[in-house]
Amino acid sequence: MSADVDVMVEMPKPKVSERSAGDLNGWPMLGLAFVLGVGGAALFIVGTTGDQVALTIIGVVLFVAALIVAAGLTPVAPGRARVLQILGRYAGTIRVDGLRWVNPISARKEISTRIRNHETAVAKVNDADGNPIEIAAVVVWQVQDTAQAMFEVDDFVRFVAIQTETAVRHIANSYPYDVHEATDRMSLRDSTDEITQKLSTEIGARVRAAGVHVIESRITHLAYAPEIAQAMLRRQQAGAVVAARQQIVEGAVGMVELALARLSERQVVELDEERKATMVSNLLVVLCGDRDAQPVVNAGSLYQ
């Protein structure tokens, strides 16, 4: 199978999705709880002092009602949400920050909706050519569906970390570290934008079941493993030398052609084929050599 073939990651469909909870503005309810508490305390004191059982009972009832109303008050900080459960069932999510009021018997679990990032440890894997490489990546993510993050997986933070590492290893196994021949094949080193886009897509597919949205991912570390780093460095240096020599030869040939054409055009000197070959040889040695030329001046005839 080709390394460029995308592998679709299929995750089970979520059993629960986020919905808004039936909450109210908490400040009026706080005022109501205060009034009930103060009224209940006053009636209880008056009933106890005047030996009036009815007022005492009413005072106790009002005070208990104040406690029940106060138990439903829920503060929500910016960048955080509250996931509600009533008798074990999902009852909605509060995303509006401030003081809110919900059913007093509901369980309220706080979950962060802020943008986070996770950087994987440096992992040693084999690329598509079988060469051992070291790779690490960072992913920027955010909880998009609080219900899925809370109920679909045990620990969504650990889930994102494991799935990110899995995706990084799969991408590293699917592409070579470097492509040495002229081809359209993508590589981890040269096709950075395309590789990171595929990495973001794969991580997003893997963590979608946890209600997580991937904003961006980047490769932060990419290198050959230490045991082959020196050999690969020599290979890259050899390739660079060959490419430089090829460019030098092409330039030298062009200069020799220009020199012969100018000499012939201006009729500076008439050269036979043998002398042209000698001149071409000498010019190529001068132009392509990696050291300064040391010419020998011929004081006699060229044909001696």
C-alpha positions in Angstrom: 0.0 0.0 0.0 1.3 3.4 -0.9 2.4 5.7 1.9 0.3 8.5 0.6 -2.9 6.6 1.1 -5.0 8.2 3.8 -6.2 5.8 6.6 -9.7 6.7 7.8 -10.1 6.4 11.6 -13.6 5.2 12.4 -14.8 6.0 15.9 -18.1 4.8 17.5 -20.9 7.3 17.3 -21.4 9.3 20.5 -24.3 8.2 22.7 -24.8 11.6 24.3 -24.3 15.2 22.9 -24.1 18.5 24.6 -27.3 20.5 25.2 -28.1 23.6 27.3 -29.2 23.1 30.8 -32.3 24.6 32.3 -30.6 27.3 34.4 -31.7 30.7 35.7 -29.9 33.9 36.6 -28.5 33.3 40.1 -28.7 36.8 41.5 -32.5 36.9 41.9 -32.4 33.4 43.4 -29.6 34.6 45.8 -31.9 37.5 46.9 -34.8 35.0 47.4 -32.6 32.7 49.5 -31.5 35.7 51.6 -35.1 36.9 52.2 -36.3 33.4 53.0 -33.3 32.8 55.4 -33.8 36.1 57.2 -37.6 35.7 57.4 -37.3 32.2 58.6 -34.8 33.1 61.3 -37.0 36.0 62.4 -40.1 33.9 62.6 -38.2 31.2 64.5 -37.0 33.7 67.1 -40.4 35.3 67.5 -42.1 31.9 67.7 -39.6 30.6 70.2 -39.8 33.7 72.4 -43.6 34.0 72.4 -44.1 30.2 72.7 -45.9 30.2 69.3 -45.4 26.8 67.7 -46.9 27.7 64.4 -44.5 30.6 63.8 -41.6 28.4 64.9 -42.6 25.7 62.4 -43.0 28.3 59.6 -39.7 29.8 60.5 -38.0 26.4 60.3 -39.7 25.7 56.9 -38.6 29.0 55.5 -35.1 28.6 56.7 -34.9 25.1 55.1 -36.4 26.5 51.9 -33.6 29.1 51.9 -31.0 26.4 52.2 -32.5 24.5 49.3 -32.6 27.6 47.1 -29.0 28.4 48.1 -27.9 24.9 47.2 -28.9 25.5 43.6 -26.6 28.5 43.2 -23.7 27.7 40.9 -20.8 30.0 40.0 -19.4 29.5 36.4 -16.0 31.0 35.7 -15.1 32.3 32.2 -13.5 29.6 30.0 -15.2 26.8 32.1 -18.5 25.0 31.9 -20.7 23.0 34.3 -22.0 19.6 33.3 -25.2 18.7 35.2 -26.4 15.2 36.2 -29.7 14.5 37.9 -30.0 11.1 39.5 -27.3 9.8 37.2 -28.7 11.2 33.9 -27.2 14.0 31.9 -29.2 17.1 32.4 -27.4 19.7 30.2 -24.4 22.0 30.3 -24.0 25.6 31.6 -21.7 27.7 29.5 -22.9 31.1 30.5 -20.4 32.6 33.0 -21.5 34.2 36.2 -23.8 33.2 39.0 -26.4 30.7 37.8 -29.1 28.7 39.5 -30.0 25.0 38.7 -31.9 22.2 40.2 -30.5 21.8 43.8 -30.3 18.0 43.6 -28.2 18.0 40.5 -24.5 17.1 40.5 -22.4 19.8 38.9 -19.0 18.8 37.4 -16.7 21.6 36.2 -14.9 21.1 32.9 -12.5 23.5 31.2 -13.3 24.8 27.7 -10.1 26.8 27.3 -7.6 26.2 24.5 -4.9 23.8 25.6 -1.8 22.3 24.0 -0.2 18.9 24.4 3.4 18.1 23.3 4.3 14.5 22.8 7.5 13.0 24.0 10.3 12.4 21.4 9.4 9.0 19.9 11.7 6.7 18.0 9.9 5.2 15.0 10.7 3.9 11.5 9.8 6.1 8.5 8.3 4.7 5.3 11.8 3.7 4.1 12.6 1.8 7.3 15.0 4.4 8.7 14.8 5.0 12.4 13.9 8.6 13.1 13.0 10.7 16.2 9.8 12.7 16.0 7.7 14.8 18.4 4.7 17.1 17.8 2.5 19.6 19.6 -1.3 19.7 19.2 -3.5 22.7 20.1 -7.0 21.5 21.1 -10.2 22.6 22.9 -13.2 20.8 24.3 -16.1 21.4 21.9 -18.7 19.0 23.3 -18.6 18.8 27.1 -21.1 15.9 27.3 -18.9 13.7 25.1 -15.7 14.7 26.9 -17.3 13.8 30.3 -19.3 10.7 29.4 -17.8 9.1 26.3 -14.3 8.5 27.6 -12.8 7.9 31.1 -10.2 10.7 31.0 -10.4 13.0 27.9 -7.1 14.7 28.6 -5.3 11.3 28.7 -7.3 10.2 25.7 -6.1 13.2 23.6 -2.5 12.5 24.7 -2.6 8.8 23.7 -4.4 9.4 20.4 -2.0 12.2 19.5 1.0 10.0 20.0 -0.7 7.3 17.9 -1.3 9.7 15.1 2.2 11.0 15.1 3.6 7.5 14.9 1.3 6.6 12.0 2.2 9.7 10.1 5.9 9.0 10.6 5.5 5.4 9.4 3.6 6.6 6.3 6.2 9.0 4.8 10.0 9.0 4.3 12.1 11.4 6.2 13.7 12.7 3.1 13.4 12.0 -0.7 16.8 12.0 -2.4 15.6 11.6 -6.0 13.5 14.0 -8.1 9.9 12.8 -7.5 6.5 14.1 -6.3 6.6 11.9 -3.3 6.1 13.8 0.0 8.6 13.7 2.8 8.5 14.6 6.5 11.3 17.1 6.1 10.4 18.9 2.8 6.5 18.7 2.8 6.0 20.3 6.2 2.7 22.1 5.5 1.1 19.1 3.8 2.3 16.7 6.6 1.0 18.9 9.4 -2.3 19.3 7.7 -2.6 15.5 7.4 -1.5 15.2 11.1 -4.2 17.6 12.2 -6.8 15.8 10.2 -5.9 12.4 11.7 -5.7 13.6 15.3 -9.1 15.4 14.8 -10.6 12.1 13.6 -9.2 10.2 16.5 -10.3 12.5 19.3 -13.7 13.5 17.8 -15.4 10.8 19.9 -14.3 12.7 23.1 -15.9 16.0 21.9 -12.5 17.5 21.3 -11.7 19.9 18.4 -8.2 20.1 17.1 -7.2 23.7 16.3 -3.6 23.1 15.0 -0.8 20.6 15.2 2.9 21.0 14.4 6.0 18.8 14.3 8.4 20.2 16.9 11.2 17.7 16.6 12.4 15.7 13.5 15.8 14.0 13.2 17.4 10.8 12.3 18.1 8.4 15.2 21.6 8.8 16.6 22.7 5.4 15.3 22.3 6.4 11.6 22.6 10.2 11.9 26.3 10.3 10.8 25.7 8.0 7.9 22.7 10.1 6.7 24.7 13.3 7.2 27.4 12.0 4.9 24.8 11.0 2.4 23.3 14.5 2.5 26.7 16.1 2.1 27.5 13.8 -0.8 24.2 14.8 -2.5 25.0 18.5 -1.9 28.5 18.1 -3.4 27.1 16.3 -6.5 24.4 19.0 -7.0 27.0 21.8 -6.6 29.4 20.1 -9.1 26.6 19.6 -11.5 25.7 23.3 -11.4 29.4 24.3 -11.7 29.8 22.0 -14.8 26.7 23.4 -16.4 28.0 27.0 -15.9 31.5 26.1 -17.1 30.2 24.5 -20.3 28.1 27.7 -21.0 31.2 29.9 -20.5 33.3 27.7 -22.8 30.6 27.9 -25.5 30.5 31.7 -25.1 34.3 32.0 -25.3 34.5 29.9 -28.5 31.6 31.8 -30.1 33.1 35.2 -29.3 36.5 34.2 -30.6 35.0 32.9 -33.8 32.7 35.9 -34.2 35.4 38.5 -33.7 38.0 36.5 -35.7 40.6 36.9 -32.9 42.2 33.6 -33.8 41.6 30.6 -36.0 41.6 27.3 -34.2 41.4 23.9 -35.6 39.4 21.1 -34.0 42.4 19.8 -32.0 43.3 23.2 -30.6 39.6 23.8 -29.8 39.5 20.6 -27.8 42.7 21.6 -26.0 41.2 25.0 -25.2 38.0 23.4 -24.0 39.9 21.0 -21.8 42.0 23.8 -20.2 39.0 26.0 -19.6 37.0 23.2 -18.0 40.0 22.4 -15.7 40.2 26.1 -14.7 36.5 26.6 -14.2 35.6 23.3 -12.6 38.7 22.8 -10.3 38.3 23.3 -6.6 41.8 24.9 -6.4 43.3 27.9 -8.1 44.8 27.1 -11.5 48.6 27.4 -12.0 49.0 28.0 -15.7 52.2 27.1 -17.6 53.2 29.7 -20.1 54.3 28.3 -23.4 57.0 30.6 -24.9 57.3 28.6 -28.1 55.0 27.5 -30.9 51.7 25.9 -30.0 52.4 23.1 -32.5 55.7 22.0 -30.8 
